[in-house]
Amino acid sequence: MTSASGATAISDHSAFWETPISIDLDTGERLVLRSPQDALYALVSDWPVNGGVHQQRAIDFCRAWLAGRMPAETVRQAFILAALEAGVSLHDDEDGAEAAVVNPPV
């Protein structure tokens, strides 16, 4: 996507992550997140623990992506850290097969 000034924008608002992320909510529902926009919705609407440092950073990164200032994959990594911080069950959905995300130290 190119702006009127000729600069290339970082994000396309229809962009999807290369590998979607599934999260399990406390309600037993599984959400499949395919983009920073999906992640932002989950972080502000469905998040089980509010006020975490990584949650706020992920929200900020999602908003920066919406403004064209943050790559989608960077937002994905911030979201994963927020999920680990909140104890949200998290899965990579690569090729339709679900594998648990390895929990790196936070």
Buried (B, 14 or more C-beta within 10 A) or exposed (E): EEEEEEEEEBBEEEBBBEEBBBBBBEEEEEBEBBBBBBBBBBBEEBBEEEEBEBBEBBBEBBBBBBEBEBBBEBBBEBBBBBBBBBEBEBBBBEEEEEEEBEEEEE
